[in-house]
Amino acid sequence: MQAIILAAGMGRRLGKLTADDTKCMVRLGGVPIIDRMISQIISNGINKITLVVGYKADHLIEHLSGRFPDVEIGFIRNTIYDKTNNIYSLSLAKDLLMEDDTILLESDLVFEDGILKKILDNDYPDLALVDKYESWMDGTMVKLGEDNTIVNFISKKAFDFGEADKYYKTVNIYKFSKSFSRGKYVPFLEAYCKSLGNNEYYEQVLKVIALLDNPQLKALMLNGEKWYEIDDIQDLDIAEALFAEDRTRLSKYYGRYGGYWRFPDMLDFCYLVNPYFPTQRMENEMAANFGTLLREYPSGMKVNSMLAERFFGLDSGYICVGNGAAELIKAVMESSDCRIGMSLPTFEEYPNRTHSDPVLFHPGNRDFSYSADDLMDYFEDKGIGCLLVINPDNPSGNFIPARDILRLCKWAEDRGIRLIVDESFVDFSEGGRSNSLLNDETLSAYPSLMVVKSISKSYGVPGLRLGVLASGDREFVAVLKKAVPIWNINSFAEFFMQIFSKYENDYDRACGQFVSERKRFAECLEKIPFLRVVPSQANYFLCEVMGMESRELTERLLNSYDILIKDCCTKKGIEGKSYVRIAIRSSADNDRLVKALEDISERTK
């Protein structure tokens, strides 16, 4: 068995990283991609490796010279690499293909160690390694018939999103037997190049072979093994996280601040959403209007304020719509030049946006719980001009009932203190939306009150980036509206607000379903010996980790189980303590986490 690696391409999409070197010399985790690949080939007992080189060939040959002294590494030069495609590179190696069984690879691949072993250990002689199509994948796809026979190769141009669930992506690792190369692939390769030229892809030859009565080439499917194709800077960034060493992987994921849909095998218990809303029917209505929403401008603030008025049943002069709550938090905090009081730990977007050091209240108990009376007693003589309350709080899940929040509103109003209540998670509390302050009566009674709500979190649409701020202080709301861009939300977010009333009952049912699942999930987590679950009225639990560091648990879940939770050990107010925050997802996802935690518990006995 030999290996042939196609490494002639220029890698233009990697920009300056390939200005002076070939794509396979780009480093991942400090190691050139080609070094990683060759080491993996050698570890599987293959000692004859040939690279077809072109762009910056001398640099690559010099780099590999003497680096792997125990194997035979040969080179074939594609001198017209800038005028041809990989079909020509492979045609230059056709004589080698016919000499021995071959593993064929493209040099821009990164994959976990077990993948080569999987294809080499399979008894079938002629295989294409494939993976079920995911949205991040690009390039050649295949459709499979009986016995995993490849019945068609689908090019980029022929890709049909309506058929996507039937597609498998070629990983660009193939195993060709000598007889397959001699009897089918090389003859068809020669004929194809002669007829259609050299600026094609070698998979086009395989597409022709797939149409034969006995195509011979079959697919070998991956089952969760990790791989990535490095075409551009973003690919490299994703692969850096995907293949990071265990000790650095967590920080790489945290540093992305979302976008975890690019890692479909990972389960995200870090970011907070509603697992039961929107409904499939609402998604279908959004999808049915996708083309219009994509091509048309959204409305301006005036229209979107009216939509928000209908959405929440508020006077439009009381409400400002934001590109996520974060946009509004930034505007409010930067406009506050008074001393601000807040409790810790809390959602750090607020303290991070203050101009001066806030006056901090520390609950002083293991649950980080506090009441309205605790806040009023502590801040009575602190000279604050503004008080922030997140209700339920993040990450503790601490909840102040509506009647007590209203007492706090009166206390603040009587003292001329602006009260900011962030109720992004209040719909998940027992009683749901009845606990909200978003009503005209409350806002008009307490004009110093400001209510912030992230629609992303409670309504399960974080991709829309939608939030609101409401206040009976019409003058402040008018100033805020002028401070944000006139088109600060997109058409999809606007349309969501427009159609929500049709699904309002579904939303209330979803929140009720969530409360039931939270109770069940809490009971499961409480059975884990090393966790102490803090009571919560939000869509997450703060848990004290006992018997190990929170960082250790978080890393073990990510590295061994592909589950991401939030380590709170560096969060202000929890520094140095062993706490994690765990989001509440669907029953199936929650059970997967519980199973992982039970497994860790067994292994630590």
Solvent accessible surface area in square Angstrom, and as a share of the most:
residue,aa,sasa,rsa
1,M,84,0.37
2,Q,0,0.00
3,A,0,0.00
4,I,0,0.00
5,I,0,0.00
6,L,13,0.06
7,A,4,0.03
8,A,7,0.06
9,G,44,0.42
10,M,48,0.21
11,G,13,0.13
12,R,172,0.63
13,R,144,0.53
14,L,0,0.00
15,G,43,0.42
16,K,176,0.74
17,L,72,0.36
18,T,5,0.03
19,A,57,0.44
20,D,101,0.52
21,D,38,0.20
22,T,2,0.01
23,K,31,0.13
24,C,1,0.00
25,M,29,0.13
26,V,10,0.06
27,R,139,0.51
28,L,10,0.05
29,G,61,0.59
30,G,50,0.48
31,V,71,0.41
32,P,7,0.04
33,I,0,0.00
34,I,0,0.00
35,D,12,0.06
36,R,65,0.24
37,M,1,0.01
38,I,0,0.00
39,S,54,0.35
40,Q,13,0.06
41,I,0,0.00
42,I,53,0.27
43,S,90,0.58
44,N,42,0.22
45,G,66,0.63
46,I,6,0.03
47,N,95,0.49
48,K,58,0.25
49,I,0,0.00
50,T,8,0.05
51,L,0,0.00
52,V,0,0.00
53,V,0,0.00
54,G,9,0.09
55,Y,26,0.10
56,K,69,0.29
57,A,8,0.06
58,D,88,0.46
59,H,85,0.38
60,L,0,0.00
61,I,40,0.20
62,E,129,0.58
63,H,28,0.13
64,L,4,0.02
65,S,83,0.54
66,G,67,0.64
67,R,118,0.43
68,F,34,0.14
69,P,108,0.68
70,D,133,0.69
71,V,21,0.12
72,E,108,0.48
73,I,37,0.19
74,G,27,0.26
75,F,64,0.27
76,I,41,0.21
77,R,121,0.44
78,N,4,0.02
79,T,111,0.64
80,I,63,0.32
81,Y,63,0.24
82,D,76,0.39
83,K,144,0.61
84,T,19,0.11
85,N,46,0.23
86,N,28,0.14
87,I,0,0.00
88,Y,46,0.17
89,S,4,0.03
90,L,0,0.00
91,S,19,0.12
92,L,61,0.30
93,A,1,0.00
94,K,61,0.26
95,D,89,0.46
96,L,32,0.16
97,L,0,0.00
98,M,53,0.24
99,E,97,0.44
100,D,48,0.25
101,D,53,0.28
102,T,0,0.00
103,I,0,0.00
104,L,0,0.00
105,L,0,0.00
106,E,22,0.10
107,S,8,0.05
108,D,10,0.05
109,L,2,0.01
110,V,1,0.01
111,F,1,0.00
112,E,58,0.26
113,D,100,0.52
114,G,36,0.35
115,I,0,0.00
116,L,0,0.00
117,K,115,0.49
118,K,58,0.24
119,I,0,0.00
120,L,40,0.20
121,D,88,0.46
122,N,50,0.26
123,D,141,0.73
124,Y,67,0.25
125,P,63,0.39
126,D,0,0.00
127,L,5,0.03
128,A,0,0.00
129,L,1,0.00
130,V,0,0.00
131,D,23,0.12
132,K,85,0.36
133,Y,39,0.15
134,E,60,0.27
135,S,80,0.52
136,W,49,0.17
137,M,14,0.06
138,D,75,0.39
139,G,17,0.17
140,T,25,0.14
141,M,3,0.01
142,V,0,0.00
143,K,54,0.23
144,L,39,0.20
145,G,31,0.30
146,E,151,0.68
147,D,111,0.58
148,N,57,0.29
149,T,28,0.16
150,I,1,0.00
151,V,68,0.39
152,N,45,0.23
153,F,3,0.01
154,I,13,0.07
155,S,35,0.23
156,K,116,0.49
157,K,201,0.85
158,A,56,0.43
159,F,41,0.17
160,D,69,0.36
161,F,158,0.66
162,G,67,0.64
163,E,47,0.21
164,A,17,0.13
165,D,105,0.54
166,K,109,0.46
167,Y,5,0.02
168,Y,39,0.15
169,K,3,0.01
170,T,0,0.00
171,V,0,0.00
172,N,8,0.04
173,I,0,0.00
174,Y,1,0.00
175,K,10,0.04
176,F,0,0.00
177,S,10,0.07
178,K,76,0.32
179,S,78,0.51
180,F,1,0.00
181,S,0,0.00
182,R,133,0.49
183,G,53,0.51
184,K,38,0.16
185,Y,0,0.00
186,V,3,0.02
187,P,58,0.36
188,F,63,0.26
189,L,0,0.00
190,E,79,0.35
191,A,56,0.43
192,Y,28,0.11
193,C,22,0.13
194,K,186,0.79
195,S,88,0.57
196,L,106,0.53
197,G,29,0.28
198,N,52,0.27
199,N,102,0.52
200,E,49,0.22
201,Y,119,0.45
202,Y,0,0.00
203,E,10,0.05
204,Q,47,0.21
205,V,0,0.00
206,L,1,0.01
207,K,56,0.24
208,V,54,0.31
209,I,2,0.01
210,A,11,0.09
211,L,127,0.63
212,L,64,0.32
213,D,155,0.81
214,N,105,0.54
215,P,15,0.09
216,Q,46,0.20
217,L,6,0.03
218,K,52,0.22
219,A,5,0.04
220,L,26,0.13
221,M,68,0.30
222,L,15,0.07
223,N,133,0.68
224,G,47,0.46
225,E,36,0.16
226,K,42,0.18
227,W,7,0.03
228,Y,8,0.03
229,E,31,0.14
230,I,0,0.00
231,D,25,0.13
232,D,44,0.23
233,I,91,0.46
234,Q,92,0.41
235,D,24,0.12
236,L,20,0.10
237,D,71,0.37
238,I,3,0.01
239,A,0,0.00
240,E,40,0.18
241,A,2,0.02
242,L,20,0.10
243,F,30,0.13
244,A,9,0.07
245,E,104,0.46
246,D,82,0.43
247,R,172,0.63
248,T,42,0.24
249,R,25,0.09
250,L,1,0.00
251,S,60,0.39
252,K,80,0.34
253,Y,3,0.01
254,Y,38,0.14
255,G,49,0.47
256,R,51,0.19
257,Y,174,0.66
258,G,15,0.14
259,G,28,0.27
260,Y,19,0.07
261,W,157,0.55
262,R,53,0.19
263,F,7,0.03
264,P,59,0.37
265,D,74,0.38
266,M,18,0.08
267,L,14,0.07
268,D,23,0.12
269,F,0,0.00
270,C,6,0.03
271,Y,89,0.34
272,L,14,0.07
273,V,42,0.24
274,N,6,0.03
275,P,43,0.27
276,Y,42,0.16
277,F,6,0.02
278,P,28,0.18
279,T,37,0.21
280,Q,118,0.53
281,R,180,0.66
282,M,0,0.00
283,E,82,0.37
284,N,82,0.42
285,E,39,0.18
286,M,32,0.14
287,A,69,0.54
288,A,87,0.67
289,N,49,0.25
290,F,105,0.44
291,G,28,0.27
292,T,84,0.49
293,L,21,0.11
294,L,106,0.53
295,R,189,0.69
296,E,107,0.48
297,Y,174,0.66
298,P,25,0.16
299,S,31,0.20
300,G,18,0.17
301,M,16,0.07
302,K,162,0.69
303,V,60,0.34
304,N,1,0.01
305,S,3,0.02
306,M,95,0.42
307,L,22,0.11
308,A,0,0.00
309,E,61,0.27
310,R,132,0.48
311,F,12,0.05
312,F,34,0.14
313,G,56,0.54
314,L,3,0.01
315,D,41,0.21
316,S,32,0.21
317,G,22,0.21
318,Y,21,0.08
319,I,0,0.00
320,C,0,0.00
321,V,0,0.00
322,G,0,0.00
323,N,66,0.34
324,G,0,0.00
325,A,7,0.05
326,A,40,0.31
327,E,41,0.19
328,L,0,0.00
329,I,1,0.01
330,K,83,0.35
331,A,24,0.19
332,V,1,0.00
333,M,0,0.00
334,E,72,0.32
335,S,63,0.41
336,S,6,0.04
337,D,139,0.72
338,C,47,0.28
339,R,129,0.47
340,I,8,0.04
341,G,0,0.00
342,M,1,0.00
343,S,8,0.05
344,L,10,0.05
345,P,3,0.02
346,T,3,0.02
347,F,58,0.24
348,E,37,0.17
349,E,39,0.18
350,Y,1,0.00
351,P,15,0.09
352,N,94,0.48
353,R,83,0.30
354,T,26,0.15
355,H,131,0.58
356,S,68,0.44
357,D,129,0.67
358,P,31,0.20
359,V,15,0.08
360,L,57,0.28
361,F,22,0.09
362,H,105,0.47
363,P,24,0.15
364,G,75,0.72
365,N,60,0.31
366,R,134,0.49
367,D,40,0.20
368,F,12,0.05
369,S,49,0.32
370,Y,16,0.06
371,S,47,0.30
372,A,1,0.01
373,D,66,0.34
374,D,58,0.30
375,L,2,0.01
376,M,21,0.09
377,D,110,0.57
378,Y,71,0.27
379,F,2,0.01
380,E,91,0.41
381,D,115,0.59
382,K,60,0.26
383,G,61,0.59
384,I,13,0.07
385,G,22,0.22
386,C,0,0.00
387,L,0,0.00
388,L,5,0.03
389,V,3,0.02
390,I,5,0.02
391,N,8,0.04
392,P,0,0.00
393,D,1,0.01
394,N,5,0.02
395,P,0,0.00
396,S,2,0.01
397,G,2,0.02
398,N,17,0.09
399,F,42,0.18
400,I,3,0.02
401,P,44,0.28
402,A,25,0.20
403,R,173,0.63
404,D,28,0.15
405,I,4,0.02
406,L,65,0.32
407,R,108,0.39
408,L,0,0.00
409,C,3,0.02
410,K,113,0.48
411,W,18,0.06
412,A,1,0.01
413,E,51,0.23
414,D,94,0.49
415,R,110,0.40
416,G,61,0.59
417,I,12,0.06
418,R,62,0.23
419,L,2,0.01
420,I,0,0.00
421,V,2,0.01
422,D,6,0.03
423,E,3,0.01
424,S,4,0.02
425,F,5,0.02
426,V,1,0.01
427,D,1,0.01
428,F,0,0.00
429,S,1,0.01
430,E,114,0.51
431,G,55,0.53
432,G,14,0.14
433,R,78,0.28
434,S,91,0.59
435,N,23,0.12
436,S,22,0.15
437,L,5,0.03
438,L,16,0.08
439,N,55,0.28
440,D,55,0.28
441,E,142,0.64
442,T,14,0.08
443,L,0,0.00
444,S,64,0.41
445,A,59,0.46
446,Y,42,0.16
447,P,58,0.36
448,S,35,0.23
449,L,1,0.01
450,M,3,0.01
451,V,0,0.00
452,V,1,0.00
453,K,4,0.02
454,S,2,0.02
455,I,0,0.00
456,S,4,0.03
457,K,46,0.19
458,S,0,0.00
459,Y,1,0.00
460,G,15,0.14
461,V,17,0.10
462,P,61,0.38
463,G,70,0.67
464,L,23,0.12
465,R,102,0.37
466,L,0,0.00
467,G,0,0.00
468,V,0,0.00
469,L,0,0.00
470,A,0,0.00
471,S,0,0.00
472,G,14,0.13
473,D,50,0.26
474,R,120,0.44
475,E,138,0.62
476,F,27,0.11
477,V,1,0.00
478,A,49,0.38
479,V,91,0.52
480,L,7,0.03
481,K,44,0.19
482,K,177,0.75
483,A,73,0.57
484,V,11,0.06
485,P,81,0.51
486,I,109,0.55
487,W,138,0.48
488,N,8,0.04
489,I,6,0.03
490,N,66,0.34
491,S,10,0.07
492,F,46,0.19
493,A,0,0.00
494,E,23,0.10
495,F,21,0.09
496,F,1,0.01
497,M,2,0.01
498,Q,82,0.37
499,I,8,0.04
500,F,2,0.01
501,S,60,0.39
502,K,130,0.55
503,Y,12,0.04
504,E,57,0.26
505,N,107,0.55
506,D,34,0.18
507,Y,0,0.00
508,D,64,0.33
509,R,155,0.57
510,A,5,0.04
511,C,10,0.06
512,G,40,0.38
513,Q,97,0.43
514,F,0,0.00
515,V,38,0.22
516,S,74,0.48
517,E,10,0.05
518,R,12,0.04
519,K,139,0.59
520,R,80,0.29
521,F,0,0.00
522,A,15,0.12
523,E,85,0.38
524,C,29,0.17
525,L,0,0.00
526,E,105,0.47
527,K,159,0.67
528,I,4,0.02
529,P,97,0.61
530,F,16,0.07
531,L,9,0.04
532,R,54,0.20
533,V,19,0.11
534,V,3,0.02
535,P,98,0.62
536,S,12,0.08
537,Q,39,0.17
538,A,0,0.00
539,N,0,0.00
540,Y,0,0.00
541,F,6,0.02
542,L,0,0.00
543,C,0,0.00
544,E,31,0.14
545,V,5,0.03
546,M,75,0.34
547,G,90,0.87
548,M,26,0.11
549,E,117,0.52
550,S,2,0.01
551,R,86,0.31
552,E,75,0.33
553,L,0,0.00
554,T,0,0.00
555,E,38,0.17
556,R,64,0.23
557,L,0,0.00
558,L,1,0.01
559,N,40,0.21
560,S,81,0.52
561,Y,51,0.19
562,D,26,0.14
563,I,0,0.00
564,L,0,0.00
565,I,0,0.00
566,K,59,0.25
567,D,6,0.03
568,C,0,0.00
569,C,31,0.19
570,T,109,0.63
571,K,24,0.10
572,K,82,0.35
573,G,16,0.16
574,I,0,0.00
575,E,103,0.46
576,G,76,0.73
577,K,104,0.44
578,S,23,0.15
579,Y,6,0.02
580,V,0,0.00
581,R,22,0.08
582,I,0,0.00
583,A,2,0.02
584,I,2,0.01
585,R,58,0.21
586,S,34,0.22
587,S,46,0.30
588,A,77,0.59
589,D,31,0.16
590,N,0,0.00
591,D,63,0.33
592,R,101,0.37
593,L,0,0.00
594,V,12,0.07
595,K,145,0.61
596,A,5,0.04
597,L,0,0.00
598,E,87,0.39
599,D,45,0.23
600,I,1,0.00
601,S,12,0.08
602,E,107,0.48
603,R,170,0.62
604,T,68,0.39
605,K,180,0.76
